[in-house]
Amino acid sequence: MPDHPVLRTAEFNKSRLKTYWLWQPVIVMACTIVMIPVIPVVLVVVLFVIDKYINRLECVLTTRTLEVKRGLLNRVESTVPLEKITDVQYYQGPIMRWLDIEGFRVETAGQSSGTSGYLVNMLGIKDTRGFRQAVLAQRDSIAGDQEDGMTRRASGGERVSDADTLGEIRDILARIEQKLGDN
């Protein structure tokens, strides 16, 4: 999957994640009272597909991207460039706290979010906070490289800074204005 060197691969807490996905709908349905008769059907369906779904989960941090795979029927592979990440949120709901699992969500600049509102929403990663910190640290190191290296290579191979480029553009615009003023 990754095209860049892998820095970290997320490990999922499969047993707790399975328990969460079993209990969460049961608790919600029990609270609605009307849905209580449906609980056995939901449990059978969840038990049938949950292991396969969890085994397909994959989240990999590379030097340039965050790559995510998930899904059974609708398989989704997302590659998020780290420089586009604007926020990585850590979250934990009441049922998640009870089961000691955590999640993180990734927001990007210019994202077109789906129904969840987040480009990436991962749940049940072991050491979620550590993985989140690794993503943020790598994102910041890329941003630092780009800020420190505000240079480009000219056609001759020499390095030219952005300030030099802006100076050249200013000089060209001045010449254009002068020529337009002469006419």
TISE-572796 format. One line per 2 residues: number of its first residue (from 1); their letters; for each residue x, y negated, z negated of N, C-alpha, C. Coordinates in steps of 0.02 Angstrom, whole numbers, plus 32768, in hexadecimal, padded with zeros to 4 digits. Each point is the difference from the previous one (the first is absolute). Example, Ala and Ser with C-alpha at 12.3 -4.5 7.8 and 13.67 -1.06 7.14 Angstrom:
1) as) 8294,811C,7E7A,7FD3,7FC5,8000,802D,7FC4,8000  7FEE,7FCB,8024,802A,7FC5,7FFD,7FD9,7FC9,7FDB
This chain:
1) mp) 8029,803C,8000,7FD7,7FC4,8000,802B,7FC1,8000  802F,7FF6,7FD0,8024,7FC1,7FFD,8034,7FF9,8038
3) dh) 8005,7FC3,801B,8032,7FF0,8032,803D,7FE1,7FDF  7FF9,7FE7,7FC3,8036,7FE0,7FDB,8014,802D,7FC6
5) pv) 803C,7FF5,7FE3,8015,8029,7FC8,7FCF,7FFC,7FC5  7FF2,8039,7FE3,7FCF,8005,7FC9,8022,7FEB,7FBF
7) lr) 7FE0,7FD2,7FDC,8018,7FEB,7FBE,7FDE,8026,7FC8  7FBF,800B,8008,7FDB,8022,7FCB,7FC1,8020,801D
9) ta) 7FF1,803B,7FE9,7FC2,8023,8014,7FD5,8007,7FC1  7FC2,7FEC,8006,7FD2,8004,7FC7,7FEE,8048,7FF1
11) ef) 8001,8010,7FBF,7FE8,8041,7FE9,7FBB,7FF4,7FE1  7FD2,802B,8010,7FBC,7FF9,7FE6,7FF4,8030,7FC7
13) nk) 7FDC,7FE8,7FCD,7FED,8029,7FC7,7FC1,8026,8015  8009,8039,8020,7FC9,8023,8020,7FCB,8017,7FCF
15) sr) 8013,8019,7FC7,7FCD,801A,7FD1,7FD5,7FC7,7FE4  801F,7FC8,7FEE,7FD8,7FC8,7FE6,7FD7,7FDF,8036
17) lk) 801B,7FFD,803C,7FDB,7FE3,8038,7FC3,802A,8010  8009,8042,7FFE,7FC8,802E,800C,7FCA,7FF7,7FCB
19) ty) 8015,7FFC,7FC1,7FD1,7FF5,7FC9,7FDB,7FBE,8008  8025,7FCC,8014,7FE0,7FBF,800A,7FCA,8004,8037
21) wl) 8011,801E,8038,7FD0,8004,8037,7FC6,802F,7FF1  8007,802B,7FCF,7FC8,8029,7FEA,7FD4,7FD9,7FCF
23) wq) 801E,7FDF,7FCF,7FDA,7FDE,7FCC,7FE2,7FBE,8015  8022,7FDB,8029,7FE8,7FBD,8012,7FBA,8001,801F
25) pv) 7FF3,8029,8033,7FBB,8000,801B,7FCD,801D,7FCE  8015,8030,7FD7,7FD2,801D,7FCF,7FEB,7FCB,7FCE
27) iv) 802E,7FD9,7FE7,7FF0,7FCC,7FD0,7FD3,7FCB,801F  800F,7FEC,803D,7FD7,7FCD,8022,7FB9,801B,800B
29) ma) 7FFC,803E,8017,7FBD,801D,800C,7FD9,800A,7FC0  8023,8014,7FCB,7FDE,8009,7FC0,7FE5,7FBD,7FE5
31) ct) 8023,7FCB,800E,7FE9,7FBD,7FEA,7FC2,7FEA,8025  7FF7,8017,803E,7FC5,7FEC,8027,7FC3,802C,7FEF
33) iv) 800A,8034,7FDC,7FCC,802F,7FE8,7FDC,8022,803B  7FEC,7FDC,8032,7FDC,801C,8038,802B,8031,8027
35) mi) 8042,7FF5,8000,802E,8029,8028,8018,803F,7FDA  7FEC,800A,7FC4,8018,803A,7FD8,7FF4,8042,8025
37) pv) 7FC7,800C,8021,7FF7,8040,8023,8032,800B,803A  801F,7FCB,8018,802E,8006,8038,8047,8012,7FE9
39) ip) 800E,7FF8,7FC0,8043,800B,7FE5,801D,8044,8012  7FDC,8038,7FF9,801E,8041,8012,8015,8004,804A
41) vv) 7FD8,7FE3,802C,8012,8001,8047,8040,7FD8,800C  8004,7FC5,7FE2,803C,7FD7,8007,803D,8024,7FE5
43) lv) 7FFA,8020,7FC7,8039,8024,7FE3,8018,8038,802E  7FD1,8025,801E,8014,8036,802E,8024,7FE4,803D
45) vv) 7FE7,7FCA,801C,8020,7FE2,803B,8045,7FE5,7FED  8004,7FDD,7FC8,8040,7FE3,7FEB,8032,8038,7FF3
47) lf) 7FEC,8034,7FDD,802E,8037,7FF2,8018,8022,803F  7FD6,8001,8033,8012,8020,803F,8035,7FD9,8027
49) vi) 7FFD,7FBD,7FFF,802C,7FD8,802A,8037,7FDB,7FDB  7FFC,7FFB,7FBF,802E,7FD4,7FDB,8049,8014,8006
51) dk) 800F,8041,7FFB,8046,8016,8005,801D,7FF2,8045  7FD8,800B,8033,8018,7FF3,8044,800E,7FB5,800A
53) yi) 7FD4,7FD7,7FE5,8008,7FB7,8007,803F,7FE9,7FDA  8008,8017,7FC3,803A,7FEC,7FD8,8041,8016,8021
55) nr) 8001,803B,801E,803C,8019,8021,8013,7FD8,803E  7FD0,7FDC,801C,800E,7FD6,803B,8016,7FB9,7FEE
57) le) 7FFC,7FEF,7FC0,8015,7FBD,7FEB,804C,7FFA,8006  8016,7FC8,801C,8047,7FF3,8005,800B,7FB5,8000
59) cv) 8031,7FEA,7FD9,8010,7FB9,7FFD,804C,7FFA,7FFC  801F,7FE1,8033,8048,7FFD,8005,8017,7FB7,8007
61) lt) 8031,7FED,7FD7,801E,7FBE,8005,8042,8008,8026  8006,7FDC,8038,803E,8001,8025,8021,7FBB,7FF9
63) tr) 8038,7FF7,8021,8023,7FC0,7FFA,7FD9,7FC6,801F  7FD2,800E,802E,7FDB,7FCB,8021,7FB4,8005,7FFB
65) tl) 7FE6,803B,7FEC,7FB7,800A,8002,7FE7,8028,7FC4  7FBF,7FFD,7FF6,7FDC,802D,7FD2,7FD3,8029,802C
67) ev) 8009,8042,7FFF,7FDB,802C,802D,7FD3,802E,7FD8  7FC0,8002,8015,7FCD,8025,7FDA,7FDB,802E,802F
69) kr) 7FF5,803E,7FE9,7FD7,8031,8025,7FCC,801A,7FD0  7FC3,8009,8019,7FCA,801F,7FD7,7FC7,8013,802E
71) gl) 7FD2,8028,7FE4,7FC3,8011,8023,7FFC,8049,8015  7FC2,8018,8004,7FF3,8044,8018,7FE3,7FFE,8046
73) ln) 7FC2,7FEA,8004,7FE0,7FFB,8041,8019,7FC4,8027  8000,7FC8,7FDF,801B,7FC3,801E,8045,7FF4,7FE2
75) rv) 8033,8013,8023,8044,7FF7,7FE8,8017,7FB9,8010  801D,7FE1,7FCE,8017,7FBC,8007,804A,7FFD,7FF2
77) es) 8025,7FE1,802D,8047,7FF3,7FF5,800A,7FB5,8005  8018,7FE2,7FCA,800C,7FB8,8000,804A,7FF3,7FF6
79) tv) 801A,7FD1,8028,8045,7FE9,7FF8,7FFC,7FB6,7FF3  8014,7FEC,7FC4,7FFC,7FBA,7FED,8047,7FE4,7FFD
81) pl) 8010,7FCF,802B,8042,7FE1,7FFB,8006,7FDB,7FBD  8037,800A,7FDD,8008,7FE2,7FBE,7FFE,7FB4,8002
83) ek) 8018,7FE2,8035,8000,7FB7,8003,7FBA,7FE3,8006  7FCE,8029,8011,7FBB,7FEA,8005,7FDA,8007,7FBE
85) it) 801C,8023,7FD0,7FDE,800B,7FC0,7FFF,7FC0,7FD8  7FC4,7FEB,7FEC,7FF9,7FC3,7FD8,7FF5,8010,7FB7
87) dv) 7FE1,8039,7FF2,7FF2,8012,7FBA,7FFA,804C,7FF9  801A,8019,7FC9,7FF8,8047,7FEE,7FE1,8000,7FBA
89) qy) 7FC2,8014,7FFC,7FDC,7FFE,7FC0,8001,8044,7FDE  800C,7FFF,7FC0,7FF9,803B,7FD6,7FBB,7FFD,7FE2
91) yq) 7FDC,8039,7FFE,7FBE,7FFF,7FE1,7FF2,8042,7FDD  7FD1,7FFC,7FD0,7FEC,803B,7FDA,7FBB,7FF4,7FE3
93) gp) 7FCF,8025,8016,7FBC,7FFB,7FE6,7FF7,8029,7FC1  7FC5,7FFE,7FE2,7FF6,8024,7FC0,8007,804C,8006
95) im) 7FE7,801D,8035,8007,8049,8008,804A,8011,800F  8020,7FD4,8025,8047,800B,800F,802A,7FFC,7FC0
97) rw) 7FEF,7FD0,7FD4,8024,7FFA,7FC0,7FF6,8040,7FD6  7FC2,8019,8000,7FF0,803C,7FDA,802A,803B,8018
99) ld) 800A,8004,8042,8027,8037,801D,8049,7FEF,800A  8014,7FC4,7FED,8045,7FE9,8005,801B,8003,8048
101) ie) 7FD8,7FE5,802F,8019,7FF8,8044,7FFA,7FB6,8012  8027,7FEC,8032,8004,7FBA,8014,7FFD,7FFC,804C
103) gf) 7FF2,7FC4,8019,7FFF,7FF5,8047,8022,7FC0,8013  800F,7FF8,8040,8018,7FC0,8017,7FE3,7FF1,8045
105) rv) 7FF6,7FC0,800C,7FE3,7FE8,803E,8031,7FD0,8022  8001,8003,8042,802E,7FD6,8025,7FD8,7FD0,802C
107) et) 800F,7FC0,7FF9,7FE3,7FCD,802B,8036,7FE6,802E  7FED,7FF0,803D,8031,7FE6,8030,7FE8,7FBF,801E
109) ag) 802F,7FDB,801C,7FF0,7FC3,8022,7FDA,8012,8040  7FC6,7FE2,800A,7FDA,800B,803D,7FE2,8045,8004
111) qs) 7FF3,8020,7FC8,7FE5,8044,8001,7FB8,8000,8018  7FEF,8036,8020,7FB9,800C,8011,7FEB,803A,7FD4
113) sg) 7FE5,7FF0,7FC7,7FF0,8033,7FCF,7FC3,8027,8013  7FFE,803D,7FE9,7FC6,802B,800B,7FCC,7FF5,7FCA
115) ts) 7FDB,8034,7FF1,7FCA,7FFA,7FCF,801B,7FF4,7FBA  803C,8017,7FF0,801B,7FF8,7FBD,801C,7FBA,7FF5
117) gy) 800E,7FDB,8034,801B,7FBD,7FFA,804C,7FFF,7FFC  8021,803A,8002,8048,8004,7FFB,801A,802B,8039
119) lv) 803A,7FEE,8019,801E,8027,8035,8017,8044,7FE7  801E,8002,7FC5,8015,803E,7FE1,7FE4,8001,7FB9
121) nm) 7FE2,8038,7FED,7FE5,8008,7FBD,8012,8047,7FEB  8034,8007,7FD7,8019,8042,7FEB,7FF0,800C,7FB7
123) lg) 7FEF,803D,7FF0,7FEB,8013,7FBD,8025,803E,7FEA  8014,8004,7FC1,801B,803C,7FE4,804A,800B,800C
125) ik) 8025,7FCD,8011,8048,8007,800A,8021,8003,7FBC  802D,8030,7FF8,8027,8004,7FC2,802E,7FC2,7FFF
127) dt) 8005,7FE1,7FC6,8028,7FC3,7FF8,7FEB,7FCA,8032  7FBF,7FF1,7FFE,7FE4,7FCE,802E,8024,7FBD,7FF9
129) rg) 800C,7FEC,7FC3,8021,7FBF,7FF5,8046,7FFF,801D  8024,8037,7FF9,8043,8005,801C,7FFF,7FFE,804D
131) fr) 7FCF,8023,801D,7FFA,8000,8049,7FEE,7FBA,8018  7FD2,7FDF,7FDC,7FEC,7FBC,8012,803C,7FD1,7FFC
133) qa) 8027,8006,7FCB,803C,7FD6,7FF9,8032,800D,8038  8007,803E,8014,802E,8011,8037,7FE9,7FDF,8041
135) vl) 7FBE,8001,800D,7FE5,7FE0,803C,800E,7FB5,7FFE  7FF1,7FE1,7FC6,800B,7FB7,7FFA,804A,7FEE,8005
137) aq) 802B,8028,7FE1,8048,7FF2,8003,801A,8006,8047  7FEA,8033,8025,8017,8008,8045,7FE4,7FC8,802C
139) rd) 7FC2,7FED,7FF4,7FE3,7FC7,8025,8028,7FC1,7FF3  8011,7FF3,7FC1,8026,7FC4,7FEE,8046,8002,801D
141) si) 801E,803B,8002,8044,8005,801C,7FFF,7FF2,804C  7FCB,8016,8021,7FFA,7FF1,8048,7FF5,7FB5,8009
143) ag) 7FD5,7FE2,7FD7,7FF4,7FB8,8004,8040,7FDA,7FF2  8028,8017,7FCF,8040,7FE0,7FF0,8030,8004,8039
145) dq) 8002,803B,8021,802C,8008,803A,7FEC,7FD0,8037  7FBF,7FF8,800B,7FE8,7FD4,8034,800F,7FB7,7FF0
147) ed) 7FFA,7FED,7FC0,800E,7FBB,7FEC,804B,7FF2,8004  8029,8030,7FE8,8048,7FF7,8003,8018,8001,8047
149) gm) 7FE1,8027,8029,8016,8006,8045,7FD6,7FD7,802F  7FF1,7FC2,7FEF,7FD8,7FD5,802C,802A,7FED,803C
151) tr) 801B,8033,8021,802A,7FF5,803A,7FEB,8030,8036  8016,7FF2,803B,7FF2,802D,8038,8040,8003,802A
153) ra) 8001,802B,802D,803A,8005,802D,7FF0,7FDD,8041  802C,7FD5,8014,7FF9,7FDD,8041,8013,8031,8037
155) sg) 7FF7,7FEC,803E,800D,802D,8037,8049,8016,8002  802D,7FD8,7FE6,8047,8012,7FFE,8013,802C,7FC6
157) ge) 7FD1,800E,7FD2,800D,802C,7FC8,8010,7FDA,7FC0  800E,7FBE,8004,800F,7FDB,7FC3,7FC1,7FF3,7FD8
159) rv) 8007,7FF9,7FBF,7FC7,7FF5,7FD4,7FEC,7FB6,8002  7FBF,7FF4,8006,7FE6,7FBC,8002,7FCB,7FFB,7FCA
161) sd) 8005,7FCE,7FD4,7FCF,7FF9,7FCB,7FC0,7FE0,8019  7FCB,8007,7FD9,7FC0,7FE1,8013,8006,7FB4,8002
163) ad) 8029,7FE3,7FD4,800A,7FB7,8001,8020,7FEA,8042  8031,8027,8019,801F,7FF0,8040,7FCD,8004,8038
165) tl) 7FD6,8033,7FFD,7FCC,8009,8033,7FCF,7FC6,7FFF  7FEB,7FEB,7FC5,7FD2,7FC7,7FFB,8021,7FC0,8019
167) ge) 8041,7FF9,7FF3,8024,7FC6,801A,8001,7FFF,804C  800B,803B,801D,8000,8005,804A,7FBB,7FEE,801C
169) ir) 7FCB,8019,7FDF,7FBC,7FF0,8017,7FF3,7FB5,7FFB  8016,7FE0,7FC9,7FF8,7FB8,7FF7,8023,7FDA,8039
171) di) 803E,8015,8011,8025,7FDF,8035,7FDE,8008,8044  7FE6,803B,800D,7FDC,800D,803F,7FC2,7FD5,8004
173) la) 7FDA,7FFB,7FC9,7FC4,7FD6,8000,8012,7FB7,800B  8037,7FE9,7FE3,8016,7FBB,8009,8011,7FF3,804A
175) ri) 8021,8030,8020,8010,7FF8,8048,7FC0,7FFF,802A  7FD0,802B,7FEE,7FC0,8001,8025,7FDC,7FBE,7FF8
177) eq) 7FFD,7FE6,7FC3,7FDF,7FBF,7FF4,8023,7FC8,8027  8042,8003,8002,8026,7FCD,8024,7FF0,8002,804B
179) kl) 7FFD,803D,801C,7FF1,8007,8047,7FB9,7FEA,800F  7FD1,8011,7FD4,7FBB,7FEA,800A,7FFA,7FB4,7FFA
181) gd) 8027,7FE2,7FD4,7FFF,7FB8,7FF8,801F,7FDC,803B  802F,8020,8024,801F,7FE2,803A,7FD1,7FFD,803B
183) n) 7FCF,802D,8003,7FD2,8002,8039,7FC8,7FD2,7FFB
